[in-house]
Amino acid sequence: MLKGCQDKTATEALARKLESEAELRRRGIVDPCTDAYAAHDARTLVDHLADSHAFLSGKGSTPQHASLTRNRVARLIKLSSARTVSQLTPSRIQSAL
């Protein structure tokens, strides 16, 4: 739930904007995948890596495997100088390798 503004007019404008965006998604005019990509790109690769490590640990991978995978990917991220998913391009990875 999104909290409104102190100004009632601003809150109503925000509500109209959000309702309009929701309607565009319902009609298929705005692709929901675009929103998902933007949400993923807003997070750092370090955050994604932590989630990946937690996933590997949770699914029953050995601690050694989970740590080795995390460490190798962390090194690749560092060498590529990428901070977000959109910056993780094939050319950056190739250069880092």
Phi and psi restraints in degrees (range 20) as a CNS / XPLOR table:
assign (resid 1 and name C) (resid 2 and name N)
       (resid 2 and name CA) (resid 2 and name C) 1.0 -98.2 20.0 2
assign (resid 2 and name N) (resid 2 and name CA)
       (resid 2 and name C) (resid 3 and name N) 1.0 131.8 20.0 2
assign (resid 2 and name C) (resid 3 and name N)
       (resid 3 and name CA) (resid 3 and name C) 1.0 -81.6 20.0 2
assign (resid 3 and name N) (resid 3 and name CA)
       (resid 3 and name C) (resid 4 and name N) 1.0 144.1 20.0 2
assign (resid 3 and name C) (resid 4 and name N)
       (resid 4 and name CA) (resid 4 and name C) 1.0 -78.8 20.0 2
assign (resid 4 and name N) (resid 4 and name CA)
       (resid 4 and name C) (resid 5 and name N) 1.0 -179.9 20.0 2
assign (resid 4 and name C) (resid 5 and name N)
       (resid 5 and name CA) (resid 5 and name C) 1.0 -93.5 20.0 2
assign (resid 5 and name N) (resid 5 and name CA)
       (resid 5 and name C) (resid 6 and name N) 1.0 168.8 20.0 2
assign (resid 5 and name C) (resid 6 and name N)
       (resid 6 and name CA) (resid 6 and name C) 1.0 -69.3 20.0 2
assign (resid 6 and name N) (resid 6 and name CA)
       (resid 6 and name C) (resid 7 and name N) 1.0 -31.3 20.0 2
assign (resid 6 and name C) (resid 7 and name N)
       (resid 7 and name CA) (resid 7 and name C) 1.0 -85.0 20.0 2
assign (resid 7 and name N) (resid 7 and name CA)
       (resid 7 and name C) (resid 8 and name N) 1.0 122.5 20.0 2
assign (resid 7 and name C) (resid 8 and name N)
       (resid 8 and name CA) (resid 8 and name C) 1.0 -61.5 20.0 2
assign (resid 8 and name N) (resid 8 and name CA)
       (resid 8 and name C) (resid 9 and name N) 1.0 -38.4 20.0 2
assign (resid 8 and name C) (resid 9 and name N)
       (resid 9 and name CA) (resid 9 and name C) 1.0 -63.8 20.0 2
assign (resid 9 and name N) (resid 9 and name CA)
       (resid 9 and name C) (resid 10 and name N) 1.0 -42.1 20.0 2
assign (resid 9 and name C) (resid 10 and name N)
       (resid 10 and name CA) (resid 10 and name C) 1.0 -65.8 20.0 2
assign (resid 10 and name N) (resid 10 and name CA)
       (resid 10 and name C) (resid 11 and name N) 1.0 -38.8 20.0 2
assign (resid 10 and name C) (resid 11 and name N)
       (resid 11 and name CA) (resid 11 and name C) 1.0 -63.9 20.0 2
assign (resid 11 and name N) (resid 11 and name CA)
       (resid 11 and name C) (resid 12 and name N) 1.0 -42.0 20.0 2
assign (resid 11 and name C) (resid 12 and name N)
       (resid 12 and name CA) (resid 12 and name C) 1.0 -66.0 20.0 2
assign (resid 12 and name N) (resid 12 and name CA)
       (resid 12 and name C) (resid 13 and name N) 1.0 -38.8 20.0 2
assign (resid 12 and name C) (resid 13 and name N)
       (resid 13 and name CA) (resid 13 and name C) 1.0 -64.9 20.0 2
assign (resid 13 and name N) (resid 13 and name CA)
       (resid 13 and name C) (resid 14 and name N) 1.0 -40.9 20.0 2
assign (resid 13 and name C) (resid 14 and name N)
       (resid 14 and name CA) (resid 14 and name C) 1.0 -63.1 20.0 2
assign (resid 14 and name N) (resid 14 and name CA)
       (resid 14 and name C) (resid 15 and name N) 1.0 -42.8 20.0 2
assign (resid 14 and name C) (resid 15 and name N)
       (resid 15 and name CA) (resid 15 and name C) 1.0 -62.1 20.0 2
assign (resid 15 and name N) (resid 15 and name CA)
       (resid 15 and name C) (resid 16 and name N) 1.0 -43.4 20.0 2
assign (resid 15 and name C) (resid 16 and name N)
       (resid 16 and name CA) (resid 16 and name C) 1.0 -61.6 20.0 2
assign (resid 16 and name N) (resid 16 and name CA)
       (resid 16 and name C) (resid 17 and name N) 1.0 -41.9 20.0 2
assign (resid 16 and name C) (resid 17 and name N)
       (resid 17 and name CA) (resid 17 and name C) 1.0 -62.9 20.0 2
assign (resid 17 and name N) (resid 17 and name CA)
       (resid 17 and name C) (resid 18 and name N) 1.0 -45.9 20.0 2
assign (resid 17 and name C) (resid 18 and name N)
       (resid 18 and name CA) (resid 18 and name C) 1.0 -66.3 20.0 2
assign (resid 18 and name N) (resid 18 and name CA)
       (resid 18 and name C) (resid 19 and name N) 1.0 -39.4 20.0 2
assign (resid 18 and name C) (resid 19 and name N)
       (resid 19 and name CA) (resid 19 and name C) 1.0 -65.6 20.0 2
assign (resid 19 and name N) (resid 19 and name CA)
       (resid 19 and name C) (resid 20 and name N) 1.0 -39.7 20.0 2
assign (resid 19 and name C) (resid 20 and name N)
       (resid 20 and name CA) (resid 20 and name C) 1.0 -63.7 20.0 2
assign (resid 20 and name N) (resid 20 and name CA)
       (resid 20 and name C) (resid 21 and name N) 1.0 -44.4 20.0 2
assign (resid 20 and name C) (resid 21 and name N)
       (resid 21 and name CA) (resid 21 and name C) 1.0 -63.4 20.0 2
assign (resid 21 and name N) (resid 21 and name CA)
       (resid 21 and name C) (resid 22 and name N) 1.0 -39.8 20.0 2
assign (resid 21 and name C) (resid 22 and name N)
       (resid 22 and name CA) (resid 22 and name C) 1.0 -64.4 20.0 2
assign (resid 22 and name N) (resid 22 and name CA)
       (resid 22 and name C) (resid 23 and name N) 1.0 -40.6 20.0 2
assign (resid 22 and name C) (resid 23 and name N)
       (resid 23 and name CA) (resid 23 and name C) 1.0 -64.0 20.0 2
assign (resid 23 and name N) (resid 23 and name CA)
       (resid 23 and name C) (resid 24 and name N) 1.0 -40.6 20.0 2
assign (resid 23 and name C) (resid 24 and name N)
       (resid 24 and name CA) (resid 24 and name C) 1.0 -62.6 20.0 2
assign (resid 24 and name N) (resid 24 and name CA)
       (resid 24 and name C) (resid 25 and name N) 1.0 -36.6 20.0 2
assign (resid 24 and name C) (resid 25 and name N)
       (resid 25 and name CA) (resid 25 and name C) 1.0 -69.4 20.0 2
assign (resid 25 and name N) (resid 25 and name CA)
       (resid 25 and name C) (resid 26 and name N) 1.0 -42.0 20.0 2
assign (resid 25 and name C) (resid 26 and name N)
       (resid 26 and name CA) (resid 26 and name C) 1.0 -61.1 20.0 2
assign (resid 26 and name N) (resid 26 and name CA)
       (resid 26 and name C) (resid 27 and name N) 1.0 -37.9 20.0 2
assign (resid 26 and name C) (resid 27 and name N)
       (resid 27 and name CA) (resid 27 and name C) 1.0 -80.7 20.0 2
assign (resid 27 and name N) (resid 27 and name CA)
       (resid 27 and name C) (resid 28 and name N) 1.0 -7.5 20.0 2
assign (resid 27 and name C) (resid 28 and name N)
       (resid 28 and name CA) (resid 28 and name C) 1.0 82.4 20.0 2
assign (resid 28 and name N) (resid 28 and name CA)
       (resid 28 and name C) (resid 29 and name N) 1.0 11.7 20.0 2
assign (resid 28 and name C) (resid 29 and name N)
       (resid 29 and name CA) (resid 29 and name C) 1.0 -75.2 20.0 2
assign (resid 29 and name N) (resid 29 and name CA)
       (resid 29 and name C) (resid 30 and name N) 1.0 -38.1 20.0 2
assign (resid 29 and name C) (resid 30 and name N)
       (resid 30 and name CA) (resid 30 and name C) 1.0 -105.3 20.0 2
assign (resid 30 and name N) (resid 30 and name CA)
       (resid 30 and name C) (resid 31 and name N) 1.0 126.2 20.0 2
assign (resid 30 and name C) (resid 31 and name N)
       (resid 31 and name CA) (resid 31 and name C) 1.0 -77.1 20.0 2
assign (resid 31 and name N) (resid 31 and name CA)
       (resid 31 and name C) (resid 32 and name N) 1.0 121.5 20.0 2
assign (resid 31 and name C) (resid 32 and name N)
       (resid 32 and name CA) (resid 32 and name C) 1.0 -62.4 20.0 2
assign (resid 32 and name N) (resid 32 and name CA)
       (resid 32 and name C) (resid 33 and name N) 1.0 -23.0 20.0 2
assign (resid 32 and name C) (resid 33 and name N)
       (resid 33 and name CA) (resid 33 and name C) 1.0 -64.8 20.0 2
assign (resid 33 and name N) (resid 33 and name CA)
       (resid 33 and name C) (resid 34 and name N) 1.0 -32.8 20.0 2
assign (resid 33 and name C) (resid 34 and name N)
       (resid 34 and name CA) (resid 34 and name C) 1.0 -61.0 20.0 2
assign (resid 34 and name N) (resid 34 and name CA)
       (resid 34 and name C) (resid 35 and name N) 1.0 -41.5 20.0 2
assign (resid 34 and name C) (resid 35 and name N)
       (resid 35 and name CA) (resid 35 and name C) 1.0 -64.9 20.0 2
assign (resid 35 and name N) (resid 35 and name CA)
       (resid 35 and name C) (resid 36 and name N) 1.0 -40.9 20.0 2
assign (resid 35 and name C) (resid 36 and name N)
       (resid 36 and name CA) (resid 36 and name C) 1.0 -64.5 20.0 2
assign (resid 36 and name N) (resid 36 and name CA)
       (resid 36 and name C) (resid 37 and name N) 1.0 -42.7 20.0 2
assign (resid 36 and name C) (resid 37 and name N)
       (resid 37 and name CA) (resid 37 and name C) 1.0 -62.3 20.0 2
assign (resid 37 and name N) (resid 37 and name CA)
       (resid 37 and name C) (resid 38 and name N) 1.0 -41.1 20.0 2
assign (resid 37 and name C) (resid 38 and name N)
       (resid 38 and name CA) (resid 38 and name C) 1.0 -64.6 20.0 2
assign (resid 38 and name N) (resid 38 and name CA)
       (resid 38 and name C) (resid 39 and name N) 1.0 -39.2 20.0 2
assign (resid 38 and name C) (resid 39 and name N)
       (resid 39 and name CA) (resid 39 and name C) 1.0 -65.6 20.0 2
assign (resid 39 and name N) (resid 39 and name CA)
       (resid 39 and name C) (resid 40 and name N) 1.0 -41.1 20.0 2
assign (resid 39 and name C) (resid 40 and name N)
       (resid 40 and name CA) (resid 40 and name C) 1.0 -66.8 20.0 2
assign (resid 40 and name N) (resid 40 and name CA)
       (resid 40 and name C) (resid 41 and name N) 1.0 -39.1 20.0 2
assign (resid 40 and name C) (resid 41 and name N)
       (resid 41 and name CA) (resid 41 and name C) 1.0 -71.9 20.0 2
assign (resid 41 and name N) (resid 41 and name CA)
       (resid 41 and name C) (resid 42 and name N) 1.0 -20.9 20.0 2
assign (resid 41 and name C) (resid 42 and name N)
       (resid 42 and name CA) (resid 42 and name C) 1.0 -72.7 20.0 2
assign (resid 42 and name N) (resid 42 and name CA)
       (resid 42 and name C) (resid 43 and name N) 1.0 -21.5 20.0 2
assign (resid 42 and name C) (resid 43 and name N)
       (resid 43 and name CA) (resid 43 and name C) 1.0 -91.4 20.0 2
assign (resid 43 and name N) (resid 43 and name CA)
       (resid 43 and name C) (resid 44 and name N) 1.0 150.8 20.0 2
assign (resid 43 and name C) (resid 44 and name N)
       (resid 44 and name CA) (resid 44 and name C) 1.0 -78.0 20.0 2
assign (resid 44 and name N) (resid 44 and name CA)
       (resid 44 and name C) (resid 45 and name N) 1.0 158.8 20.0 2
assign (resid 44 and name C) (resid 45 and name N)
       (resid 45 and name CA) (resid 45 and name C) 1.0 -62.4 20.0 2
assign (resid 45 and name N) (resid 45 and name CA)
       (resid 45 and name C) (resid 46 and name N) 1.0 -31.2 20.0 2
assign (resid 45 and name C) (resid 46 and name N)
       (resid 46 and name CA) (resid 46 and name C) 1.0 -62.6 20.0 2
assign (resid 46 and name N) (resid 46 and name CA)
       (resid 46 and name C) (resid 47 and name N) 1.0 -40.0 20.0 2
assign (resid 46 and name C) (resid 47 and name N)
       (resid 47 and name CA) (resid 47 and name C) 1.0 -65.2 20.0 2
assign (resid 47 and name N) (resid 47 and name CA)
       (resid 47 and name C) (resid 48 and name N) 1.0 -43.9 20.0 2
assign (resid 47 and name C) (resid 48 and name N)
       (resid 48 and name CA) (resid 48 and name C) 1.0 -60.9 20.0 2
assign (resid 48 and name N) (resid 48 and name CA)
       (resid 48 and name C) (resid 49 and name N) 1.0 -39.9 20.0 2
assign (resid 48 and name C) (resid 49 and name N)
       (resid 49 and name CA) (resid 49 and name C) 1.0 -64.6 20.0 2
assign (resid 49 and name N) (resid 49 and name CA)
       (resid 49 and name C) (resid 50 and name N) 1.0 -39.8 20.0 2
assign (resid 49 and name C) (resid 50 and name N)
       (resid 50 and name CA) (resid 50 and name C) 1.0 -63.2 20.0 2
assign (resid 50 and name N) (resid 50 and name CA)
       (resid 50 and name C) (resid 51 and name N) 1.0 -41.2 20.0 2
assign (resid 50 and name C) (resid 51 and name N)
       (resid 51 and name CA) (resid 51 and name C) 1.0 -64.4 20.0 2
assign (resid 51 and name N) (resid 51 and name CA)
       (resid 51 and name C) (resid 52 and name N) 1.0 -40.6 20.0 2
assign (resid 51 and name C) (resid 52 and name N)
       (resid 52 and name CA) (resid 52 and name C) 1.0 -63.0 20.0 2
assign (resid 52 and name N) (resid 52 and name CA)
       (resid 52 and name C) (resid 53 and name N) 1.0 -43.1 20.0 2
assign (resid 52 and name C) (resid 53 and name N)
       (resid 53 and name CA) (resid 53 and name C) 1.0 -62.3 20.0 2
assign (resid 53 and name N) (resid 53 and name CA)
       (resid 53 and name C) (resid 54 and name N) 1.0 -43.2 20.0 2
assign (resid 53 and name C) (resid 54 and name N)
       (resid 54 and name CA) (resid 54 and name C) 1.0 -63.8 20.0 2
assign (resid 54 and name N) (resid 54 and name CA)
       (resid 54 and name C) (resid 55 and name N) 1.0 -38.8 20.0 2
assign (resid 54 and name C) (resid 55 and name N)
       (resid 55 and name CA) (resid 55 and name C) 1.0 -62.9 20.0 2
assign (resid 55 and name N) (resid 55 and name CA)
       (resid 55 and name C) (resid 56 and name N) 1.0 -48.2 20.0 2
assign (resid 55 and name C) (resid 56 and name N)
       (resid 56 and name CA) (resid 56 and name C) 1.0 -60.3 20.0 2
assign (resid 56 and name N) (resid 56 and name CA)
       (resid 56 and name C) (resid 57 and name N) 1.0 -42.7 20.0 2
assign (resid 56 and name C) (resid 57 and name N)
       (resid 57 and name CA) (resid 57 and name C) 1.0 -65.3 20.0 2
assign (resid 57 and name N) (resid 57 and name CA)
       (resid 57 and name C) (resid 58 and name N) 1.0 -40.8 20.0 2
assign (resid 57 and name C) (resid 58 and name N)
       (resid 58 and name CA) (resid 58 and name C) 1.0 -71.8 20.0 2
assign (resid 58 and name N) (resid 58 and name CA)
       (resid 58 and name C) (resid 59 and name N) 1.0 -28.0 20.0 2
assign (resid 58 and name C) (resid 59 and name N)
       (resid 59 and name CA) (resid 59 and name C) 1.0 -85.4 20.0 2
assign (resid 59 and name N) (resid 59 and name CA)
       (resid 59 and name C) (resid 60 and name N) 1.0 -0.7 20.0 2
assign (resid 59 and name C) (resid 60 and name N)
       (resid 60 and name CA) (resid 60 and name C) 1.0 104.7 20.0 2
assign (resid 60 and name N) (resid 60 and name CA)
       (resid 60 and name C) (resid 61 and name N) 1.0 7.6 20.0 2
assign (resid 60 and name C) (resid 61 and name N)
       (resid 61 and name CA) (resid 61 and name C) 1.0 -64.7 20.0 2
assign (resid 61 and name N) (resid 61 and name CA)
       (resid 61 and name C) (resid 62 and name N) 1.0 153.0 20.0 2
assign (resid 61 and name C) (resid 62 and name N)
       (resid 62 and name CA) (resid 62 and name C) 1.0 -67.6 20.0 2
assign (resid 62 and name N) (resid 62 and name CA)
       (resid 62 and name C) (resid 63 and name N) 1.0 152.2 20.0 2
assign (resid 62 and name C) (resid 63 and name N)
       (resid 63 and name CA) (resid 63 and name C) 1.0 -58.0 20.0 2
assign (resid 63 and name N) (resid 63 and name CA)
       (resid 63 and name C) (resid 64 and name N) 1.0 -34.9 20.0 2
assign (resid 63 and name C) (resid 64 and name N)
       (resid 64 and name CA) (resid 64 and name C) 1.0 -64.8 20.0 2
assign (resid 64 and name N) (resid 64 and name CA)
       (resid 64 and name C) (resid 65 and name N) 1.0 -44.1 20.0 2
assign (resid 64 and name C) (resid 65 and name N)
       (resid 65 and name CA) (resid 65 and name C) 1.0 -64.2 20.0 2
assign (resid 65 and name N) (resid 65 and name CA)
       (resid 65 and name C) (resid 66 and name N) 1.0 -45.7 20.0 2
assign (resid 65 and name C) (resid 66 and name N)
       (resid 66 and name CA) (resid 66 and name C) 1.0 -61.8 20.0 2
assign (resid 66 and name N) (resid 66 and name CA)
       (resid 66 and name C) (resid 67 and name N) 1.0 -42.8 20.0 2
assign (resid 66 and name C) (resid 67 and name N)
       (resid 67 and name CA) (resid 67 and name C) 1.0 -69.9 20.0 2
assign (resid 67 and name N) (resid 67 and name CA)
       (resid 67 and name C) (resid 68 and name N) 1.0 -41.6 20.0 2
assign (resid 67 and name C) (resid 68 and name N)
       (resid 68 and name CA) (resid 68 and name C) 1.0 -62.3 20.0 2
assign (resid 68 and name N) (resid 68 and name CA)
       (resid 68 and name C) (resid 69 and name N) 1.0 -44.7 20.0 2
assign (resid 68 and name C) (resid 69 and name N)
       (resid 69 and name CA) (resid 69 and name C) 1.0 -62.1 20.0 2
assign (resid 69 and name N) (resid 69 and name CA)
       (resid 69 and name C) (resid 70 and name N) 1.0 -47.6 20.0 2
assign (resid 69 and name C) (resid 70 and name N)
       (resid 70 and name CA) (resid 70 and name C) 1.0 -59.2 20.0 2
assign (resid 70 and name N) (resid 70 and name CA)
       (resid 70 and name C) (resid 71 and name N) 1.0 -45.8 20.0 2
assign (resid 70 and name C) (resid 71 and name N)
       (resid 71 and name CA) (resid 71 and name C) 1.0 -65.1 20.0 2
assign (resid 71 and name N) (resid 71 and name CA)
       (resid 71 and name C) (resid 72 and name N) 1.0 -40.1 20.0 2
assign (resid 71 and name C) (resid 72 and name N)
       (resid 72 and name CA) (resid 72 and name C) 1.0 -67.4 20.0 2
assign (resid 72 and name N) (resid 72 and name CA)
       (resid 72 and name C) (resid 73 and name N) 1.0 -43.1 20.0 2
assign (resid 72 and name C) (resid 73 and name N)
       (resid 73 and name CA) (resid 73 and name C) 1.0 -67.7 20.0 2
assign (resid 73 and name N) (resid 73 and name CA)
       (resid 73 and name C) (resid 74 and name N) 1.0 -38.9 20.0 2
assign (resid 73 and name C) (resid 74 and name N)
       (resid 74 and name CA) (resid 74 and name C) 1.0 -60.8 20.0 2
assign (resid 74 and name N) (resid 74 and name CA)
       (resid 74 and name C) (resid 75 and name N) 1.0 -40.7 20.0 2
assign (resid 74 and name C) (resid 75 and name N)
       (resid 75 and name CA) (resid 75 and name C) 1.0 -65.1 20.0 2
assign (resid 75 and name N) (resid 75 and name CA)
       (resid 75 and name C) (resid 76 and name N) 1.0 -41.4 20.0 2
assign (resid 75 and name C) (resid 76 and name N)
       (resid 76 and name CA) (resid 76 and name C) 1.0 -63.8 20.0 2
assign (resid 76 and name N) (resid 76 and name CA)
       (resid 76 and name C) (resid 77 and name N) 1.0 -41.2 20.0 2
assign (resid 76 and name C) (resid 77 and name N)
       (resid 77 and name CA) (resid 77 and name C) 1.0 -61.8 20.0 2
assign (resid 77 and name N) (resid 77 and name CA)
       (resid 77 and name C) (resid 78 and name N) 1.0 -45.4 20.0 2
assign (resid 77 and name C) (resid 78 and name N)
       (resid 78 and name CA) (resid 78 and name C) 1.0 -62.6 20.0 2
assign (resid 78 and name N) (resid 78 and name CA)
       (resid 78 and name C) (resid 79 and name N) 1.0 -46.3 20.0 2
assign (resid 78 and name C) (resid 79 and name N)
       (resid 79 and name CA) (resid 79 and name C) 1.0 -66.3 20.0 2
assign (resid 79 and name N) (resid 79 and name CA)
       (resid 79 and name C) (resid 80 and name N) 1.0 -30.6 20.0 2
assign (resid 79 and name C) (resid 80 and name N)
       (resid 80 and name CA) (resid 80 and name C) 1.0 -81.4 20.0 2
assign (resid 80 and name N) (resid 80 and name CA)
       (resid 80 and name C) (resid 81 and name N) 1.0 -14.9 20.0 2
assign (resid 80 and name C) (resid 81 and name N)
       (resid 81 and name CA) (resid 81 and name C) 1.0 60.4 20.0 2
assign (resid 81 and name N) (resid 81 and name CA)
       (resid 81 and name C) (resid 82 and name N) 1.0 22.3 20.0 2
assign (resid 81 and name C) (resid 82 and name N)
       (resid 82 and name CA) (resid 82 and name C) 1.0 -83.9 20.0 2
assign (resid 82 and name N) (resid 82 and name CA)
       (resid 82 and name C) (resid 83 and name N) 1.0 141.6 20.0 2
assign (resid 82 and name C) (resid 83 and name N)
       (resid 83 and name CA) (resid 83 and name C) 1.0 -111.6 20.0 2
assign (resid 83 and name N) (resid 83 and name CA)
       (resid 83 and name C) (resid 84 and name N) 1.0 -28.7 20.0 2
assign (resid 83 and name C) (resid 84 and name N)
       (resid 84 and name CA) (resid 84 and name C) 1.0 -129.4 20.0 2
assign (resid 84 and name N) (resid 84 and name CA)
       (resid 84 and name C) (resid 85 and name N) 1.0 168.0 20.0 2
assign (resid 84 and name C) (resid 85 and name N)
       (resid 85 and name CA) (resid 85 and name C) 1.0 -58.4 20.0 2
assign (resid 85 and name N) (resid 85 and name CA)
       (resid 85 and name C) (resid 86 and name N) 1.0 -41.6 20.0 2
assign (resid 85 and name C) (resid 86 and name N)
       (resid 86 and name CA) (resid 86 and name C) 1.0 -66.3 20.0 2
assign (resid 86 and name N) (resid 86 and name CA)
       (resid 86 and name C) (resid 87 and name N) 1.0 -23.4 20.0 2
assign (resid 86 and name C) (resid 87 and name N)
       (resid 87 and name CA) (resid 87 and name C) 1.0 -83.8 20.0 2
assign (resid 87 and name N) (resid 87 and name CA)
       (resid 87 and name C) (resid 88 and name N) 1.0 -10.1 20.0 2
assign (resid 87 and name C) (resid 88 and name N)
       (resid 88 and name CA) (resid 88 and name C) 1.0 -85.6 20.0 2
assign (resid 88 and name N) (resid 88 and name CA)
       (resid 88 and name C) (resid 89 and name N) 1.0 75.4 20.0 2
assign (resid 88 and name C) (resid 89 and name N)
       (resid 89 and name CA) (resid 89 and name C) 1.0 -91.1 20.0 2
assign (resid 89 and name N) (resid 89 and name CA)
       (resid 89 and name C) (resid 90 and name N) 1.0 158.0 20.0 2
assign (resid 89 and name C) (resid 90 and name N)
       (resid 90 and name CA) (resid 90 and name C) 1.0 -57.0 20.0 2
assign (resid 90 and name N) (resid 90 and name CA)
       (resid 90 and name C) (resid 91 and name N) 1.0 -38.4 20.0 2
assign (resid 90 and name C) (resid 91 and name N)
       (resid 91 and name CA) (resid 91 and name C) 1.0 -66.5 20.0 2
assign (resid 91 and name N) (resid 91 and name CA)
       (resid 91 and name C) (resid 92 and name N) 1.0 -37.6 20.0 2
assign (resid 91 and name C) (resid 92 and name N)
       (resid 92 and name CA) (resid 92 and name C) 1.0 -64.7 20.0 2
assign (resid 92 and name N) (resid 92 and name CA)
       (resid 92 and name C) (resid 93 and name N) 1.0 -42.6 20.0 2
assign (resid 92 and name C) (resid 93 and name N)
       (resid 93 and name CA) (resid 93 and name C) 1.0 -65.4 20.0 2
assign (resid 93 and name N) (resid 93 and name CA)
       (resid 93 and name C) (resid 94 and name N) 1.0 -43.2 20.0 2
assign (resid 93 and name C) (resid 94 and name N)
       (resid 94 and name CA) (resid 94 and name C) 1.0 -60.8 20.0 2
assign (resid 94 and name N) (resid 94 and name CA)
       (resid 94 and name C) (resid 95 and name N) 1.0 -43.2 20.0 2
assign (resid 94 and name C) (resid 95 and name N)
       (resid 95 and name CA) (resid 95 and name C) 1.0 -64.0 20.0 2
assign (resid 95 and name N) (resid 95 and name CA)
       (resid 95 and name C) (resid 96 and name N) 1.0 -39.3 20.0 2
assign (resid 95 and name C) (resid 96 and name N)
       (resid 96 and name CA) (resid 96 and name C) 1.0 -67.6 20.0 2
assign (resid 96 and name N) (resid 96 and name CA)
       (resid 96 and name C) (resid 97 and name N) 1.0 -35.8 20.0 2
